Amino acid sequence: MIEPILVAGGGIGGLAAALGLARQGFAVTVLEKAPTMGEVGAGIQLGPNAFHAFDWLGIGETARAMAIQIDRLRLMDALTAEEICHIDLGEDFRARFGAPYAVIHRGDLHGVFLQGCRRSDSISLRTSAEVVAYEQDASGVTAILAGGERLRGRALIGADGLWSKVRRQLVGDGAPRVSGHTTYRSVIPTEQMPEALRWNAATLWAGPKCHIVHYPLQGWKAFNLVVTYHNDAPEPVAGKPVPDEEVFAGFEHVHELAQSIIRQGRDWKLWVLCDRDPIEGWVDGRVALLGDAAHPTLQYLAQGACMAMEDAVCLAQMMATHQSEVAPALTAYRDARVLRTARVQLQSRAVGDHIYHPAGAHAALRNSIMAAKSQAEWRDTLAWLYGGNAMQETTT
């Protein structure tokens, strides 16, 4: 009997990897530490590169049906309530990049992958199964679970997120880097969103040490609100409920129109944003990292999930190309992905500091440069990230 490929983590990246590997003829066992398969969070943005991955994984039609295709990306000045610039996501954008730009609820997207995995006879899903360590030899790898159970596989893919136990053993680089930026998330019914701001756009209001993001979700039944404040938070926090007053305290200096959006939020939850420095050492023999376990990034390019899905496609293709040669396949996967994901990590940091949060002359310079760009120039600027050749670059 051929042993399965083991995937630690049942989030979007882990399920995408399982789906991609199964489509290439591999048996896969997904090991998720939580008692149920699910995703924490609210909205997520999907660039054209995400849709190329969906199509390759065989779920493009379902993903398109669940997502809302938006008309533009809008950058607003949070102090003046004036538009700085926008990027038109219509016909010319879709023609250039071969796919739309859309938004979707993270739980709905996870459900698309989960449904695909459950339909596959080649994928086994296990919950309450946290991978805490591994051992390997010339013929395979053993995943060691929190309860002491040992599972044998031909390879182990660590898709277990920012606090990956697989990474802890493979890399040993300690805790994530704390950015000092705190994000608060809420979802509100559409009728509670100020009517003048119910735009079919992913809108960002940029202010000194803060920004606000909003866009529609779930067939326009709700709006996703994400507000971020650079408050030098000292340690990681994830999903902590906080009172409305704490959220509003970071935005007292912005325009009343921007404040009116925040006032609509309810049941806010807090995340202190973390990432890690780019590394090249994702692979240890028959063990490799994927998604946030390999290259966790700040949210400012909206590419965390997109990079994990690209990883999944590349991994599946490299495994199919090398077949029984697991270690060379994983090394080829790493080599194809490391520079692109490092660029996303580093440029996400730069965007947060130099585009979303500056003040004074720095902000005025930002406004002048970004407002001067034509739509064609914006498409050229984004070609490295969204370009139709992005999936090719991961698999050559």
N, C-alpha and C positions, 0 to 999 in steps of 0.2 A: 504493500500500500504506500502511495506517495504521500508524504507528510504535508500538511497545509502550510501556507505562509501565515504567520501570526501577526496580527495588527493590534497594538496596544492603543486603545482609545477609540471610542465610538462617536466622536464628534464629526463635523463636516469633513475634515481631512481624512480621518480614519475610514469613514464609510465610502468616501470617494476613492480612496486607495483600494478598498475591498472590491468595489464595483469595477474599477479598471482592471485589476488583476484577474477577477473572475471572467471578464470579457476576453481575456487573453488565454483562458483555459486553466487557470490555477485555482486550486482549492484554497479557501481563506477562512480563518477563524478570527473574528473580532472580539477583543477582550475589553469590556468597558467596566470601569470601577463602580459607577453609580448603579443603583438598583433598577433603574429604568433607562431606556434610551431616550435622550432628549437634549435640548439646547437651552442655555440660559442667555437672555438678552432680548433685544427687540428687533429694530430694523437693521438691514445690511444693504450696502450698495454693491451692484454687480456691473463691472466694466465689461466691454466687449470680449476681453480675454476670458472672462468667466463663461460666457456663452460658447466660446470655442471649446472649452473644456466640457461643458454640459453636452454638447453635440457629440464629442468623441466618446463620452461615457454613456451615450444612449438615452439621456434624459432631457435633451434640449427642448422637445415639444412640451413636456410637463412643466419644466422650469419657466418657459415663456408664458404658459397659461396662468401660473401662480403669481408672476411678477408684474409690476406696473412699469411700463416703459415711460420714462419721463422726457420732457421736452428740452430741458436745459439744466446746466449747472450754474447757479447764481452766487456771486460773491457780493455781499452787502457790507457797507461800512456801519458798524454797530454804534458809532458815535453820532453819525449824521443821518442814518436811515436811508442813505442814497446807494444806488447800485454802483459798485466799482467796475464790474465787468460780468459777462456771462459767456458760457460756451454752449452754442446751439448743438443739440443732440439729434437733429432731424436727419433728413435724407442724405445730406452731404457727409455727415459724421458716420452714419451707418454704412454708406458706400465705401468710405475710406477704411473703416475698420472691420467690415464684414459682419457686424452684429450690433445690437442696440446697447444702450445703457439703461439699467433698470434698478428698481429697489424692491425688496421683499422682506417679509418677516423672517427672522433667523430660524424660528421654529418651523415655519412652512418650508423653508429650504432644506432644513435637516430632514423633514418628513419626506421630501422628494427622494433624497438619497436612501433613507430608511426603507421606503417602499420598494425602491429598486433592489436593495440588498435582500429584502425578504422574498422577493420573487425569484431570486437566483438559487438554484440547487447547489451551487458551488460555495455559498457563503453561509457560515454558521455564526450566529450572534449570541454572545454570552454577556450577561450583566453580573454585577457584584463580583467582578473578576479583575482586580487591580494587579497589573504587572509591576513588581517592585524590584526585580533584578533578573539577570539572565546569565546563562552559562552556554558555552559553545565549544564544538570540536570540529573536526574535519568534515563530518557528515551532516551536521545539523546544529540547531540551537534549542536550548531549553528555557522557556519563560517560567519564572518563579512567581507565583501569585501571593497576595498578602496573607492568605490562610495557609500557605505552605505547599499548595498543590503545584505540581510541575507538569508543564505541557511541552511536548516536543514539536518542532516545526523545522521546515527547511530554511526559513529566514524569519527575522523579527523586525517589524517596522514600528518604531516609536512615534506614534501620532497622539501622544498623551499630553500635549499642550505646554503652556508656559512653565509649569512646575513638573515637567516630565521626569519620572523616575528612571526611564531608559536613558535619557540624557545625563542624569546625575551620575550614572555608572559609566557611560560612554565618554562624556566630556569632563565631568567633575568641576564645572566652573561656578558652583555656588548659586546664590540667589539671583533673581533677575535684577536688572538695573531699574531703579525707581526714577521716573521722569520728573516727579514733582507736580505733574498735571493731574487734576482730579476731574473725572467725568461723572455727570449725573444723567440718568436716563428715565424717561417717562413715555407712555403712550396715551394719547387722549382721543376721544371720539372726534370725528371731523367737525361736528357742529360746535365744538368748544374752541376750535382754532379760529382766531380772528379772520373774518370773512375776506378781508382785503389781502390776506396772506395765504390763502388756500391755492398756492401755485402748484402746477404740475412740474415741480423742479426739486432738485436736491439743493437746498439753499443754505449758505453759510454766512453768518454775520460775524465779521472779524473785528475784535476790539482789543484794547490793551490788556494783555495777559488773560484773555478770555475769548471764547467764541460760542456761537449757537448754531445748531444744525436742525433743520426740519424737512420732512418730506412725507408724502402720503403712503399709506400701507393698506393691504388687504382689501383691494377693490374700492379704495377711498372711504373705507369705514372708519379709519383712524389716521392720526398723524404721529409719526415718530419724532420725539424731541430728545436731543442730545446736547447738553450744555457742558462746556469744559472751562475750568478755571485753573490758571497756573498759580497755585497757592503753596508750592514747595512742600507738598505732603511728603512725610519722611519714610513711610513704609507702605508695603502693598496692602490694599483692601479690595475685596471683590463682592459686589452685590449687597452691600450694607444698606438697609432702609434708613432714610434720613428725613427730617422735617423740611417743609417747604422753606422755612426761614433760612436754613443753612444753605440751600441752593441759591436763594435770591441774594445772599450777602456778597457773592462774588460778582454781581452784575448791577450794582447800584449806580455805577458810573456810565452805563450805556444809555442809548436813546430810549425814550418812553415806548416807542413802537416795539423795539427789541425786548424790553422788559415785559410788555403785554403778552408776549409769547410764553415766557417763563411762568408767568402767573397762572397760566392754564394747566400747568403740570400737576399731576397727583401721583402719590405713591412712588416718589422718587427713590432710586437706588444709586449708590455710589460705587465707583471703581477708581482706584488710583492706578494710572496708566504705567505699565512697565514694558520694557523690551530687553534685548540683550545685544551685545556687540556681535557683528557678523563673524563667523568662524568658517573654516574649511573642513574641520574634522567631524563630519556627520556620520561617518561609517566606521564600523569595527567588524571586519570580517563579514559575517552573515547578518549583521545588525545595522540598521540605518534609521535616521530621523526624518520626519516629514512635518510640514506645516509649522505651527508655533513651537513645537519641540526643537525644530532645526533653526528657525529664523524668525523668532517673534518680533513683531513690528508694532510701532505706534499706529493709531487709527487714521493718520492724517492724509494718506493716499487712498484710504478705503480699499486696501488690497490684501488684508490678512487672509480671508477665506479664499480669495482669488488665487493667491500664491499657493495655498494648500491644494487647491484643485489642480492647478498646473503641475505641482509636484506629483500628484496622483497619476496624471496622464503620463508624465515622463517616466515614473517608476514602472508603470505597467508596460510601457513600450520597451524599456531597457530589459526588464525581466523576460519579455517575450523574445527579444533579440538574442539574449545570451542563454536562455533556457536553463539548463542544469548548472550553469556556471554562476552561482549566486553572487559571490564576492565581486567578480568583475562587473556584473550587472549593477550592483549597488554603487560601486565606484563610478561607473559611467553615468548613473543617475545623478550622483552628487556633483560630478564635474560639469554636467549640463545645466545644473540649477544654481550653483553657488554664487556666481557673479550677478545674475539677474536678481536674486533674492537679497543679496547684500546691498545692491543699489536701492531696492525698495526700502530696506531698513534704514539706510542712511538718509535717503531723500525724504522719508517720512519725518524723521527728526527735524530736518532743515525746514520743511514746510511748516511744522508746528511753531518753530521759533521765528522764522523770517517772513511768513506770509499770514498766518492766522493770528499771531499774538503781539506784533510790534506796536509801538506808540510813536507819536511825534513825527520827526522828520523821516524816520524809518518807515512808518506807515504811509506817509505822504509819497515817498519814493515808490513803495509797493503799488499804491493806487495809480501813480503815473505810468509805471511800466506795464502793469496789467491792463489798464484801460486802453493803452495804445495798440494792443495786439488785435489783428484781424482774426476772423474765424479760421481762415486758412492757416494763419500762423499758430493759432491754438492747436489745430489738428497736428501740425508738424511738431509742436512741443510735446504732445502726448503720444506721438507715434511709437516711441520706445516702450511705452507701457501698454498701450491698447492695440498696437499694430497687428494686422492680420498674420504677420509672420512670427508672433510671439510663441505660439505653440510649436512651430517648426524649430525655433531656436532652442526649445527645451529638449528636443528629441534628436538633434543632429549629433 
